[in-house]
Each structure stands twice: as structure tokens, then as C-alpha cells.
Amino acid sequence: MPYDLVVPGLDAPADPRCRTGDIRAADPLGADALLAAVPAMNADADVAALTVALRAVVPDPDRAADWSVVAALAAMRDLGILLGSLKRHGVQPVTAVPEVLPVLELLARRTDMVPRDTVHHYTAWNPTGTRRRSYTGHPMEARLQEAVRATYPALVAALDDCALIARLEPYDPGFADALDRTGRHLRTLVDAIDLTVAHVSPEYFARTLRPYFEEIDVAGREYLGPAAAQIPLWPLDLTLWQCDRPHPGYQTFLADSLPYALPSWRAFHARHHGGVSAVGKLSAAVSWENVERLPPALEASARALARVLRLLKSFRARHLTLARKAYRDGLRRYDEGSGGAPVVLLRSILDLTRDNETLVRRSGA
């Protein structure tokens, strides 16, 4: 089933990054046939073939400079599969094929994103069916890509509701309504992680797929691979509890993660990171009331906030369980997750989410 970043109410033409159907259909490098052979090259650890393949598809910078954003995103997607494949086999791709560097930098400027592929390229903008770009060609990899792809319409819709929550006060009936819609969007993410647990084994992820998400060096700076850990859940955290309840470890992780987000999501962070969270606003409102008899609108907001935090806690707990299995002793090959954070940080974020849920419940929810 294809998923799209386009959702009802979103002005898709305003941002070409939302034209996922067009991006998936695009093949500006003429790389369909070549990329279909990448899983076999990876299975054979054929560095020579991967190097030749990358060199063959690197476009002339003058030609690439004329591409639309849609074409530039598709080109970065296709170059990225080869970048990650070479690095998995111990080769820095820009060192092996220096002529790719100016193209990566050009595509980054054209798309206003980092100079390599991200989880958006690997999942939402990846073709389906026989044109799917893949490191291994394994059904588990396809399942993981599909699970992540399924979250994007919900994340885009949630962003609009988060912006509304940030503008409203808990006495406004629209505050609870926006929280309830956010909860429905978040349920999609919980379903996606359940799908991953059911169909992607920790052994396959840890030993086979995770090595393809290693960072690569681009002009002296390391950039993480397109792992599912880049899924931008932080706008929900930011809106619900985090913007006025900073945690040093999370702040560092967020600063490292922001460059991999879509420009519109980075702009959301710039607007709201210094604001007051839903938990903060509710706590302030309740402090002025008799907790035994809250006004109906405020009580509805408290209950809605508790529900969405409970769902967020559920997602965090599932994510932690999945990460612990993939990075347990005897199986893990890396000390940090594919998103650049240690598993212990996931535990801290879960605890913070649980603490905020408890605070809201005690306020009268």
C-alpha cells in the first residue's frame, strides 16, 4: 500500500517535498536497472562494483544544477543507497569517488537538507514494488521501510495540530480536540512499531541492516545514515512537554537530529522551542482552580493530555524494548543506536514522558 506525505488540509503544491508520488516516480540518474543490482553487490561485498556503480551515476554538476527539487530529492535518494553500501563495506564513498562531493553539496543546497540521504529518502520518497531502492533486497528490509513510510501522513497531520496546541490555552475547547487528534496520529506510530516488532527480527536488524546506516564523511563532517531512528517524533515531545522542561541528553540529541528533518519541521522547532508546553500550560491553569471541581473545558483538556501522553509513553516503551533487543550483549555491533543516541537515552526519555503523564493525572485528569 503506498503512503504519501500529502494529507487533507495540507497545501501540498507549496512544498515539493510533499509530492511523494512525483519523487518516487522520478529517476533523474537513469539508475533503475543499476540499483536493482545493489543487493547482489552487497551480498558479495563487491566494493569494486559498487564503486563503479556510484561513479557511473554521478551526474554532471551543471546538469544537476538545473533539476527541480523533486528531481534533486530523487537523485540524493539513489546516490544514498550506494553511499551507504560502500561505507558498510569499510569504504568512505567520497574518498572512493571524489567527483560525488560537489554533487552532494549541490543537491543539499537545492533541497535545503543535509548532503546525503535521510530516512525520508529511504522510506517516504522510495519507490514501491520492483523499483524499490534497497540495501539487501530482504523482505524484512521492505517491511521496515513500509512501517516507517506509514507514519509520515500522521506526522505531517500531527504537526498542524501541535501548532494549534501551542497557540491555544487549556480553557479553550479546541485544545482538547487538537490533543485528541494528536493521539489518533500517534496511534499510527504505535501500530508501525508493532508492525516492525512482528516482522523485523532484532538479529536481522543488528547484524545485517544496521551496518548500512553508518555515518559517512562529507567534506570533513560526518552524517548519519537514513535510519528509522530519524523519524521526527520530537515535535510531539516539544509541544506536549519538552519545550519548557529541558533535559541535557535530549537537548543534545535534538540538536544533532534537527539537520536531518524537513525544512518545515526545522522551522516548527525554531518557532516553538522556547514556548510553553501543553503540560506547562495545564499545570499553570490548574494551579488557579479547585482541583476537585475543574471547569469542564479544563477537565477535558487534562484528560485529553493524559491520554496522548499515555500513548506517547506506550510508543517510547515499545521503542526501548526493540532497541534493547537489537543492541543487547552478544548481538550488537554498535554502542549507539542508528540515530546516534545510546539506548540509555531512550530510557531517560521514557521516564520523562512517564513523569509528565503522572503530573497531568495528578492535576485532575
C-alpha positions as CSV (number, residue, x, y, z in Angstrom):
1,M,0.0,0.0,0.0
2,P,1.6,3.4,-1.0
3,Y,1.6,6.1,1.6
4,D,2.0,9.8,1.0
5,L,3.1,12.9,2.9
6,V,0.1,14.6,1.4
7,V,-2.8,14.7,3.9
8,P,-6.2,16.5,3.8
9,G,-5.8,20.2,4.6
10,L,-2.1,20.3,3.6
11,D,-1.3,22.6,0.8
12,A,1.0,20.1,-1.0
13,P,2.0,22.2,-4.0
14,A,3.5,24.8,-1.6
15,D,6.3,22.3,-0.7
16,P,7.7,20.0,-3.4
17,R,8.9,17.6,-0.6
18,C,5.3,16.7,-0.1
19,R,4.9,15.5,-3.7
20,T,6.0,12.0,-2.8
21,G,4.4,10.3,-5.8
22,D,6.4,12.5,-8.1
23,I,9.6,11.9,-6.2
24,R,9.1,8.2,-6.2
25,A,8.4,8.2,-9.9
26,A,11.5,10.3,-10.7
27,D,14.7,8.6,-11.9
28,P,16.9,11.6,-12.8
29,L,20.1,9.5,-12.7
30,G,18.6,6.8,-15.0
31,A,19.6,4.3,-12.2
32,D,16.6,2.0,-12.0
33,A,18.4,-1.0,-13.6
34,L,21.7,-0.4,-11.8
35,L,20.2,0.0,-8.4
36,A,18.2,-3.2,-8.8
37,A,21.6,-5.0,-8.7
38,V,22.8,-3.3,-5.5
39,P,21.5,-6.1,-3.1
40,A,23.6,-8.7,-5.0
41,M,26.6,-6.5,-4.9
42,N,26.2,-6.1,-1.2
43,A,25.7,-9.8,-0.7
44,D,29.1,-10.4,-2.4
45,A,30.7,-7.4,-0.7
46,D,31.7,-6.3,-4.2
47,V,33.3,-2.9,-3.4
48,A,34.7,-2.6,-6.9
49,A,31.3,-3.0,-8.5
50,L,29.7,-0.6,-6.0
51,T,32.4,2.0,-6.7
52,V,31.9,1.7,-10.5
53,A,28.2,2.0,-10.0
54,L,28.5,5.2,-7.9
55,R,30.9,6.7,-10.4
56,A,28.6,5.7,-13.3
57,V,25.5,7.5,-11.9
58,V,27.2,10.7,-10.6
59,P,25.7,13.4,-12.7
60,D,27.5,16.4,-14.2
61,P,27.1,19.3,-11.7
62,D,25.9,21.6,-14.4
63,R,23.1,19.2,-15.4
64,A,22.2,18.7,-11.7
65,A,22.0,22.4,-11.1
66,D,19.0,22.6,-13.5
67,W,17.0,20.0,-11.7
68,S,13.8,20.7,-9.8
69,V,13.6,20.0,-6.0
70,V,11.7,16.8,-6.9
71,A,14.4,15.6,-9.1
72,A,17.1,16.6,-6.7
73,L,15.5,14.6,-3.9
74,A,15.2,11.5,-6.1
75,A,18.8,11.9,-7.1
76,M,20.0,12.1,-3.5
77,R,17.9,9.0,-2.7
78,D,19.6,7.0,-5.4
79,L,23.1,8.2,-4.6
80,G,22.4,7.4,-1.0
81,I,21.9,3.7,-1.5
82,L,25.3,3.5,-3.0
83,L,26.9,5.8,-0.3
84,G,25.6,3.6,2.5
85,S,26.5,0.4,0.7
86,L,30.2,1.4,0.2
87,K,30.5,2.6,3.8
88,R,29.0,-0.7,5.1
89,H,32.0,-2.5,3.4
90,G,34.5,-0.2,5.0
91,V,35.0,2.4,2.2
92,Q,34.4,6.1,2.6
93,P,32.4,6.8,-0.6
94,V,33.6,10.4,-1.1
95,T,37.1,9.2,-0.9
96,A,36.5,6.4,-3.4
97,V,34.6,8.6,-5.8
98,P,35.7,12.3,-5.2
99,E,33.5,13.6,-8.0
100,V,30.4,12.9,-6.0
101,L,31.3,15.6,-3.4
102,P,30.3,18.7,-5.4
103,V,27.1,16.9,-6.4
104,L,26.1,16.0,-2.8
105,E,26.8,19.6,-1.8
106,L,24.8,21.0,-4.7
107,L,21.8,18.7,-4.0
108,A,21.9,19.6,-0.3
109,R,21.6,23.3,-1.2
110,R,18.9,22.7,-3.8
111,T,16.8,20.7,-1.3
112,D,17.7,22.5,1.9
113,M,18.7,19.3,3.5
114,V,21.9,17.5,4.6
115,P,24.4,16.4,1.9
116,R,23.4,12.8,2.0
117,D,20.2,10.7,2.1
118,T,18.0,10.7,5.1
119,V,15.2,8.5,6.4
120,H,12.8,10.5,4.2
121,H,14.7,9.5,1.1
122,Y,15.0,5.8,2.2
123,T,11.3,5.4,3.0
124,A,8.7,8.1,2.1
125,W,10.4,9.0,-1.2
126,N,11.5,5.5,-2.1
127,P,9.6,3.8,-5.0
128,T,7.5,0.8,-4.2
129,G,7.4,-2.5,-6.0
130,T,10.1,-3.6,-8.3
131,R,11.7,-0.1,-8.3
132,R,12.2,0.0,-4.5
133,R,15.8,1.0,-3.6
134,S,17.2,-1.5,-1.1
135,Y,20.5,-2.5,0.5
136,T,19.7,-6.1,1.0
137,G,16.5,-7.0,-1.0
138,H,15.3,-8.9,2.1
139,P,11.6,-8.9,2.9
140,M,12.4,-7.6,6.4
141,E,14.0,-4.5,5.0
142,A,10.9,-3.9,2.9
143,R,8.8,-4.4,6.0
144,L,10.8,-1.8,7.9
145,Q,10.7,0.7,5.1
146,E,6.9,0.2,4.8
147,A,6.3,0.6,8.6
148,V,8.3,3.9,8.6
149,R,6.6,5.1,5.4
150,A,3.2,4.6,7.0
151,T,4.0,7.1,9.8
152,Y,4.5,10.1,7.6
153,P,0.9,11.2,6.9
154,A,0.2,11.0,10.6
155,L,3.4,13.0,11.4
156,V,2.5,15.7,8.9
157,A,-1.0,16.0,10.3
158,A,0.2,16.0,13.9
159,L,2.5,19.0,13.1
160,D,-0.6,21.1,12.3
161,D,-2.3,20.0,15.5
162,C,0.9,20.6,17.5
163,A,1.0,24.2,16.1
164,L,-2.6,24.7,17.2
165,I,-1.9,23.3,20.7
166,A,0.9,25.7,21.0
167,R,-1.4,28.6,20.3
168,L,-4.4,27.6,22.4
169,E,-4.9,27.6,26.2
170,P,-6.4,24.7,28.1
171,Y,-9.6,26.5,28.8
172,D,-10.3,26.6,25.0
173,P,-12.4,23.5,23.9
174,G,-10.2,23.3,20.8
175,F,-7.2,22.5,23.0
176,A,-8.7,19.1,24.0
177,D,-9.9,18.5,20.4
178,A,-6.4,19.0,19.0
179,L,-4.9,16.8,21.6
180,D,-7.3,14.0,20.7
181,R,-6.4,14.3,17.1
182,T,-2.8,14.2,18.0
183,G,-3.5,11.0,19.9
184,R,-5.0,9.4,16.8
185,H,-2.0,10.4,14.8
186,L,0.3,8.9,17.4
187,R,-1.6,5.6,17.3
188,T,-0.3,5.2,13.8
189,L,3.2,5.3,15.1
190,V,2.4,2.7,17.8
191,D,0.9,0.5,15.1
192,A,4.0,1.0,12.9
193,I,6.4,-0.1,15.7
194,D,4.2,-3.1,16.4
195,L,4.4,-4.0,12.7
196,T,8.2,-3.7,12.9
197,V,8.4,-5.9,16.0
198,A,6.2,-8.5,14.3
199,H,8.1,-8.7,11.0
200,V,11.7,-7.5,11.6
201,S,13.8,-9.6,13.8
202,P,16.4,-8.0,16.1
203,E,19.1,-10.3,14.6
204,Y,18.4,-9.2,11.1
205,F,18.4,-5.5,12.0
206,A,21.5,-5.7,14.3
207,R,23.7,-7.9,12.1
208,T,22.5,-7.3,8.5
209,L,20.7,-3.9,8.2
210,R,22.2,-1.7,10.9
211,P,25.7,-1.6,9.2
212,Y,24.2,0.2,6.2
213,F,23.2,3.1,8.4
214,E,26.8,4.1,9.4
215,E,27.8,7.7,9.1
216,I,29.8,8.9,6.1
217,D,32.3,11.7,5.8
218,V,31.3,14.6,3.6
219,A,33.8,17.5,3.4
220,G,35.2,16.7,6.8
221,R,31.9,16.3,8.6
222,E,30.1,13.0,9.5
223,Y,26.5,12.5,8.6
224,L,24.3,9.7,9.9
225,G,22.7,7.1,7.6
226,P,18.9,7.0,6.8
227,A,17.8,5.0,9.8
228,A,14.3,4.8,11.2
229,A,15.6,6.5,14.4
230,Q,15.5,9.8,12.4
231,I,11.7,9.7,12.4
232,P,10.9,13.1,13.8
233,L,8.9,12.4,16.9
234,W,10.4,15.4,18.7
235,P,7.7,17.9,17.5
236,L,5.2,15.9,19.7
237,D,7.6,15.9,22.7
238,L,8.4,19.6,22.2
239,T,4.7,20.5,22.1
240,L,3.4,18.2,24.8
241,W,6.2,18.6,27.5
242,Q,9.7,19.2,26.3
243,C,10.0,22.9,25.3
244,D,9.9,24.1,28.9
245,R,11.3,21.0,30.6
246,P,14.7,20.6,29.0
247,H,16.9,17.5,29.6
248,P,20.6,17.8,28.7
249,G,20.9,14.5,27.0
250,Y,17.7,15.1,25.0
251,Q,18.8,18.6,24.1
252,T,22.0,17.3,22.6
253,F,20.2,14.5,20.7
254,L,17.7,17.0,19.4
255,A,20.4,19.4,18.2
256,D,22.1,16.5,16.4
257,S,18.8,15.3,14.9
258,L,17.4,18.6,13.6
259,P,19.6,18.9,10.5
260,Y,18.0,15.6,9.2
261,A,14.4,17.0,9.4
262,L,12.4,18.6,6.6
263,P,12.8,22.4,6.4
264,S,9.2,22.9,7.6
265,W,9.8,20.8,10.7
266,R,13.0,22.7,11.4
267,A,11.1,25.9,11.1
268,F,8.5,24.5,13.6
269,H,11.3,23.9,16.1
270,A,12.6,27.4,15.6
271,R,9.1,28.9,16.4
272,H,8.2,26.7,19.3
273,H,11.4,25.5,21.2
274,G,11.2,28.5,23.6
275,G,7.5,28.3,24.3
276,V,5.3,26.8,27.0
277,S,4.4,23.1,26.7
278,A,0.9,21.7,27.0
279,V,1.9,20.3,30.3
280,G,3.2,23.7,31.5
281,K,0.0,25.5,30.4
282,L,-2.2,22.9,32.0
283,S,-0.3,22.9,35.3
284,A,-0.5,26.7,35.5
285,A,-4.2,26.7,34.7
286,V,-5.0,24.0,37.3
287,S,-3.0,25.9,40.0
288,W,-5.6,28.6,39.9
289,E,-8.5,26.2,40.2
290,N,-10.1,23.9,42.8
291,V,-8.7,20.6,41.6
292,E,-11.8,18.8,43.0
293,R,-14.0,20.8,40.6
294,L,-12.3,21.9,37.5
295,P,-14.2,23.8,34.8
296,P,-15.5,21.4,32.2
297,A,-13.2,22.6,29.4
298,L,-10.1,22.5,31.6
299,E,-11.0,19.0,32.8
300,A,-11.5,17.8,29.2
301,S,-8.1,19.2,28.3
302,A,-6.4,17.5,31.3
303,R,-8.0,14.1,30.3
304,A,-7.0,14.5,26.6
305,L,-3.5,15.4,27.5
306,A,-3.2,12.4,29.8
307,R,-4.5,10.2,27.0
308,V,-2.0,11.4,24.4
309,L,0.9,11.2,26.9
310,R,-0.1,7.7,27.7
311,L,0.1,6.8,24.0
312,L,3.5,8.6,23.7
313,K,4.7,6.6,26.7
314,S,3.5,3.4,25.1
315,F,5.4,4.2,21.9
316,R,8.5,5.0,23.9
317,A,8.3,1.8,25.8
318,R,8.0,-0.3,22.6
319,H,10.9,1.6,21.1
320,L,13.1,0.9,24.1
321,T,12.2,-2.8,24.1
322,L,13.1,-3.0,20.4
323,A,16.3,-1.2,20.9
324,R,17.4,-3.3,23.9
325,K,16.9,-6.5,21.8
326,A,18.8,-5.1,18.9
327,Y,21.7,-3.8,21.0
328,R,21.9,-6.5,23.6
329,D,25.2,-8.1,24.5
330,G,26.2,-10.8,22.1
331,L,24.2,-9.3,19.2
332,R,25.1,-5.6,19.0
333,R,27.9,-4.4,16.7
334,Y,27.5,-0.7,17.8
335,D,27.3,1.1,21.2
336,E,24.9,3.7,19.9
337,G,21.6,3.5,18.0
338,S,21.4,4.2,14.3
339,G,20.1,7.7,15.2
340,G,23.3,8.5,17.1
341,A,21.9,8.1,20.6
342,P,22.7,5.4,23.2
343,V,19.9,3.1,24.4
344,V,20.2,4.7,27.9
345,L,18.8,8.0,26.4
346,L,15.7,6.2,25.3
347,R,15.2,5.1,28.9
348,S,15.6,8.6,30.1
349,I,13.0,10.0,27.6
350,L,10.6,7.2,28.5
351,D,11.0,8.2,32.2
352,L,10.4,11.9,31.4
353,T,7.3,11.1,29.4
354,R,6.0,8.9,32.3
355,D,6.8,11.7,34.8
356,N,4.8,14.2,32.8
357,E,1.9,11.8,32.3
358,T,1.8,11.3,36.1
359,L,1.9,15.0,36.7
360,V,-1.1,15.6,34.4
361,R,-3.1,12.7,36.0
362,R,-2.5,14.2,39.5
363,S,-3.8,17.5,38.2
364,G,-7.2,16.0,37.9
365,A,-7.2,14.1,34.7
